[in-house]
């Protein structure tokens, strides 16, 4: 019994409907029964109940922090998710009432969340936003335990201490397909789904490979306007799917995570009357800055536009009109992912450049798919092409391929702001996944710390080989 409880994620348990109905019934009985006493007594009782709610909420936080799993975790989760918390506390943990603002506007606002809000909400984005489900099936790709890696960091600092310092909630190291290291902090566990921000761009790249493999796209060198005729007459004339993937369309775009007037914020707050596609309408108004295929410029808008194109192509070939459906059918189910994932969507349309939430191990399985080449899922050589640097990006030998970041030595990664990464080193048959809530969206020092953890895994493996 205890083992079963221990394996439950304390942040994801929902209270039963029976408890909810019982609470409502008791409330109504108190209000309506003629023998309950005066209104004053009822009011005093509600005040006492309010103070009790606050006390239970504080207790739930304490219990969940001192024990990630177990009975205390169950009690904490029931208190938090059972509706026994004040509205202000519910808003902190992501259980606030639905905002009257648009989904896109609320998504843009996540850059202004406080550190405490990020820690709570990154693991429950499906309660903050509407999502599409990326369904899995019963068969699971096993990740057996292997020899534990002796990872050493500079100055003798322990890996767990580094995780705590950098705001990481999970670390997974896979070597030869076995688990060489798996660590969580008190805010997460094996069943926790964590949002990954721009890691979605690497999922999107893989779905383009699926479309090419199945003949829905002739190649990545077809024109954007072939599938999106409404983009004709815009700066996207002459731009190819490959150039969207490599972010080299030449269209002007400013991506910043600390400026309210950046394009990645304005896109989601633009709005289109009459139910039109705000991605298409925003992107088609942008001017050209360079010739297509000549200059790299990181653009979430390019990924979102590619998502519109891919949904259009999938629908034309009877594959449904959601990216999550194709990801489920082509990747999640056949590759044996362990849990459903979620993809933030507005009206069923995913935000293609961001918004996938999955477990640490399922991100690791995605890294294995890329490492192994995705035979039967994408064309032969797809991942070799997608993870080859098309442009230099950021110095220190770093580059950008087709939805993947590249690094010296042949390694590559799917990266997301606030510390999300799926890093693959083919030479060592190595995958390292890190999930977190960095203090800031991007940070040179935290990126360097992340690279040090990658290097520590490489060094430990090289030491074992010797």
Secondary structure, DSSP 8 states (H G I E B T S, - for coil): -HHHHHTS-TTS----HHHHHHHHHHHHHHHH-TTS--HHHHHHHHHHHHHHHHHHHHHHHHHHHH-SSSHHHHHHHHHHHTT-S-HHHHHHTT-----SS-HHHHHHGGGG--HHHHHHHTT-HHHHS-EEEE---S------B--------GGG--HHHHHHHHTEEEEEEEETTEEEEEEE-TT--TT-EEE-GGGHHHHHHHHHHHHHHTTSSS-TTSBHHHH-GGGTTSTTTT-BHHHHHTT-S-B-----SS-TTSHHHHGGG---GGG--HHHHHHTT--B-S-TTS-----HHHHHHHHHHHHHHHHHTTS-S-HHHHHIIIIITTTT-SS-EEEEEETTEE-TTS-EEEEHHHHHHHHHHHHHT-BTTB-TTHHHHHTS-SEE-SSTT-EE-SS-EE-GGG-EEEEETTTEEEEEEGGGTEEEEEEE--SSS--HHHHHHHHHHHHHHHHHHHHHH-
